[in-house]
Amino acid sequence: MSAEKYFDAVERLFKEVKNSQMGNIKKVSKMIVETIQNDGMVFCFGTGHSHMIAEEIFGRAGGFMQVRPILEPELMVHENDTKATYMERLTGLAQIYLKNTPIEKGDLLIIASNSGINSVPVEMALIAKEMGVKTVAVTSVKHSKATPSRHVSGKKLFEIVDVVLDNCGEPGDAAITIEGVPSKVGATSTIMGCLLVNAVMAEAVAELVKTGQTPSVMFSSNNRDRDGALYNAKVRMEFSKKLSEREARLEKRSWEGLAY
């Protein structure tokens, strides 16, 4: 059965990712711990279907309060998938997005892009590094190596960032062949990307505890054993002042950038 073939393909990837990426998972988790301990924040970004990986670790049970996604509707497939594909190939958009995000020097940015070749994710990494922001890619190195970059620099995402989390997917993303169908089916990049970022967060929480610090980890708001919504509200209130200060600095920078 094709469904069984797909399960088998994903299971193989789970094992490959576990065996090959654990070192980088631990590197990224330590980067997150250092970022949080220095009052920094973790931002995450993705275009197309990869935006789901950015959402996966935001506002999620078991996730850090310090995580914020950069979600641009025009780059998501829910509005217009063809338009989103065009948009992620345009030069110059990443600078606009980052200028309107409260990301600052010392923060960490996770960029999810399965191919890692389009202009927006590549520029996100280039500009973030210029800003003094630590960078992490969630990408398919096989796919990226097999495909030319669409960015004017000729660079690919995995060549720019500080650490790469490889989803180990095949070029083209889809994993299994069905006789009579010209293309493969059963994409794996979202599953493996979400696995990687959740593994990183779990490791980061454990590392933070080792330092004697209690992580600001969210509860499920639907948890009946503990009033998760009230707990989350308390943690959000503690964090809101810091976020408000960032938003104020962002607004100042934005207006200064428009001055002429």
C-alpha positions as CSV (number, residue, x, y, z in Angstrom):
1,M,0.0,0.0,0.0
2,S,1.1,3.5,-0.8
3,A,0.3,4.8,2.7
4,E,2.5,2.1,4.2
5,K,5.3,3.1,1.8
6,Y,5.0,6.6,3.0
7,F,5.2,5.6,6.6
8,D,8.3,3.5,5.8
9,A,9.9,6.5,4.1
10,V,9.2,8.8,7.0
11,E,10.5,6.3,9.5
12,R,13.8,6.0,7.5
13,L,14.1,9.8,7.6
14,F,13.4,9.9,11.3
15,K,16.3,7.5,11.9
16,E,18.6,9.4,9.5
17,V,17.9,12.7,11.1
18,K,18.4,11.3,14.6
19,N,21.7,9.7,13.6
20,S,23.1,12.7,11.7
21,Q,21.6,15.8,13.2
22,M,21.9,15.3,17.0
23,G,25.2,17.3,17.2
24,N,23.6,20.3,15.4
25,I,20.5,20.0,17.5
26,K,22.6,20.3,20.6
27,K,24.5,23.3,19.1
28,V,21.3,25.2,18.4
29,S,19.8,24.4,21.8
30,K,22.9,25.9,23.4
31,M,22.6,29.0,21.2
32,I,19.0,29.3,22.4
33,V,20.0,29.0,26.0
34,E,22.7,31.7,25.6
35,T,20.2,33.9,23.8
36,I,17.6,33.7,26.5
37,Q,20.1,34.1,29.3
38,N,21.3,37.4,27.6
39,D,17.7,38.6,27.4
40,G,17.5,37.9,23.7
41,M,14.6,36.4,21.7
42,V,14.3,33.6,19.2
43,F,12.6,34.5,15.9
44,C,11.5,32.0,13.2
45,F,10.7,32.5,9.6
46,G,9.6,30.4,6.6
47,T,8.0,30.9,3.2
48,G,5.4,28.8,1.5
49,H,4.7,25.6,3.5
50,S,7.8,26.3,5.6
51,H,6.0,29.0,7.5
52,M,4.3,26.1,9.4
53,I,7.7,25.3,10.9
54,A,7.9,28.9,12.1
55,E,4.5,28.6,13.7
56,E,5.2,25.2,15.2
57,I,7.3,26.6,18.1
58,F,5.3,29.8,18.7
59,G,2.5,29.9,21.3
60,R,2.7,26.2,21.6
61,A,2.4,24.0,24.7
62,G,5.9,23.2,25.8
63,G,7.4,26.1,23.9
64,F,9.4,29.1,25.1
65,M,7.6,32.4,25.6
66,Q,10.6,34.1,24.0
67,V,9.9,32.7,20.6
68,R,8.3,35.0,18.0
69,P,7.5,34.1,14.4
70,I,7.9,36.4,11.4
71,L,4.7,35.5,9.4
72,E,4.1,37.4,6.2
73,P,0.7,36.5,4.6
74,E,1.9,37.3,1.1
75,L,4.5,34.5,1.4
76,M,2.0,31.9,2.7
77,V,0.1,29.5,0.5
78,H,-3.3,30.1,2.1
79,E,-3.9,33.4,0.2
80,N,-2.4,32.5,-3.2
81,D,0.2,29.8,-3.6
82,T,1.3,31.0,-7.0
83,K,1.7,34.5,-5.8
84,A,3.7,33.3,-2.7
85,T,6.0,31.4,-5.0
86,Y,6.7,34.5,-7.0
87,M,7.1,36.6,-3.9
88,E,9.7,34.4,-2.2
89,R,12.0,34.8,-5.3
90,L,12.0,38.6,-5.1
91,T,15.1,40.5,-4.1
92,G,14.7,43.2,-1.4
93,L,11.7,41.9,0.6
94,A,13.8,40.4,3.5
95,Q,15.1,43.8,4.4
96,I,11.6,45.2,4.7
97,Y,10.4,42.3,6.8
98,L,13.4,42.5,9.2
99,K,13.1,46.3,9.5
100,N,9.5,45.8,10.7
101,T,10.3,43.0,13.2
102,P,11.6,43.7,16.7
103,I,14.7,41.6,16.1
104,E,17.9,42.9,17.5
105,K,21.6,42.1,17.8
106,G,22.2,39.1,20.0
107,D,18.9,37.4,19.0
108,L,18.6,34.1,17.1
109,L,16.8,33.6,13.8
110,I,15.6,30.2,12.6
111,I,14.9,30.2,8.8
112,A,13.0,27.3,7.4
113,S,13.3,26.7,3.6
114,N,13.3,23.2,2.2
115,S,15.2,24.2,-1.0
116,G,17.2,27.0,0.6
117,I,17.7,28.7,-2.8
118,N,15.1,31.5,-3.0
119,S,16.0,35.1,-2.5
120,V,13.9,35.9,0.6
121,P,15.2,33.2,2.9
122,V,18.8,33.7,1.6
123,E,18.6,37.4,2.2
124,M,17.1,36.9,5.6
125,A,20.2,35.0,6.6
126,L,22.6,37.5,5.0
127,I,21.0,40.6,6.6
128,A,20.5,38.9,9.9
129,K,24.2,38.1,10.1
130,E,25.0,41.7,9.3
131,M,22.8,42.7,12.2
132,G,24.7,40.5,14.6
133,V,21.8,38.0,14.8
134,K,22.7,34.3,15.1
135,T,21.2,32.2,12.3
136,V,20.0,28.6,11.9
137,A,18.6,26.9,8.8
138,V,16.1,24.1,8.6
139,T,16.6,22.9,5.1
140,S,17.3,19.9,2.8
141,V,21.0,20.0,2.0
142,K,20.5,17.4,-0.8
143,H,17.8,19.5,-2.5
144,S,19.8,22.7,-2.1
145,K,23.0,21.2,-3.5
146,A,21.1,19.8,-6.5
147,T,19.5,23.2,-7.4
148,P,21.0,26.5,-8.5
149,S,20.5,29.5,-6.2
150,R,17.9,32.1,-7.3
151,H,19.6,34.9,-5.3
152,V,21.9,37.4,-7.0
153,S,24.8,36.3,-4.8
154,G,24.6,32.7,-6.0
155,K,24.6,31.6,-2.3
156,K,22.3,29.1,-0.7
157,L,20.8,29.2,2.8
158,F,22.9,26.3,4.2
159,E,26.1,28.1,3.0
160,I,25.3,31.3,5.0
161,V,23.9,30.3,8.4
162,D,25.8,29.5,11.6
163,V,24.2,26.1,12.0
164,V,22.3,23.9,9.6
165,L,19.5,21.5,10.7
166,D,19.2,19.1,7.7
167,N,15.8,17.5,7.2
168,C,17.6,14.9,5.1
169,G,14.8,15.0,2.5
170,E,15.3,14.2,-1.2
171,P,15.3,16.8,-3.9
172,G,11.7,17.6,-4.8
173,D,10.5,16.9,-1.2
174,A,8.0,14.1,-2.1
175,A,9.2,10.7,-1.0
176,I,7.4,7.8,-2.7
177,T,6.7,6.7,-6.3
178,I,3.3,5.5,-7.5
179,E,3.1,3.8,-10.8
180,G,1.3,5.8,-13.4
181,V,2.0,9.2,-11.7
182,P,4.8,11.3,-13.2
183,S,5.9,12.9,-9.9
184,K,6.5,11.5,-6.5
185,V,4.0,12.0,-3.7
186,G,4.2,12.3,0.1
187,A,6.2,15.4,1.1
188,T,8.4,15.1,4.2
189,S,9.9,18.5,4.8
190,T,7.2,19.8,7.1
191,I,7.2,16.6,9.2
192,M,10.9,16.5,9.6
193,G,11.3,20.3,10.0
194,C,8.8,20.3,12.9
195,L,10.6,17.3,14.4
196,L,13.9,19.1,14.3
197,V,12.6,22.4,15.9
198,N,10.7,20.6,18.6
199,A,13.8,18.5,19.4
200,V,15.8,21.6,19.6
201,M,13.3,23.3,22.0
202,A,13.2,20.2,24.3
203,E,17.0,20.1,24.5
204,A,17.1,23.8,25.2
205,V,14.6,23.5,28.0
206,A,16.7,20.8,29.6
207,E,19.9,22.8,29.2
208,L,18.4,25.9,30.7
209,V,17.3,23.9,33.8
210,K,20.8,22.6,34.2
211,T,21.9,26.2,34.7
212,G,19.5,26.6,37.5
213,Q,17.1,28.8,35.6
214,T,13.3,28.0,35.3
215,P,12.3,28.3,31.7
216,S,9.3,30.4,30.6
217,V,7.6,27.4,29.0
218,M,3.9,27.5,28.1
219,F,1.2,25.2,29.1
220,S,-1.7,24.0,26.9
221,S,-4.6,26.3,27.5
222,N,-6.8,23.2,27.3
223,N,-5.0,21.4,30.0
224,R,-7.6,20.3,32.6
225,D,-5.0,19.2,35.2
226,R,-3.7,22.7,35.6
227,D,-5.1,26.1,34.5
228,G,-2.8,26.5,31.6
229,A,-4.5,29.7,30.3
230,L,-4.0,31.6,33.6
231,Y,-0.4,30.4,33.9
232,N,0.3,31.5,30.3
233,A,-1.3,34.9,31.0
234,K,1.0,35.4,34.0
235,V,4.1,34.5,32.0
236,R,3.0,36.7,29.1
237,M,2.5,39.7,31.5
238,E,6.0,39.3,32.8
239,F,7.3,39.2,29.3
240,S,5.1,41.9,27.8
241,K,7.2,44.8,29.2
242,K,10.3,43.6,27.5
243,L,8.4,43.1,24.3
244,S,6.9,46.6,24.5
245,E,10.3,48.1,24.9
246,R,11.4,46.3,21.8
247,E,8.4,47.4,19.9
248,A,9.1,51.0,20.9
249,R,12.7,50.8,19.6
250,L,11.4,49.2,16.4
251,E,9.0,52.0,15.8
252,K,11.8,54.6,16.3
253,R,14.1,52.7,13.9
254,S,11.3,52.4,11.3
255,W,10.5,56.1,11.3
256,E,14.2,57.0,11.2
257,G,14.5,54.7,8.2
258,L,11.8,56.6,6.4
259,A,13.3,60.0,7.1
260,Y,14.6,61.9,4.0
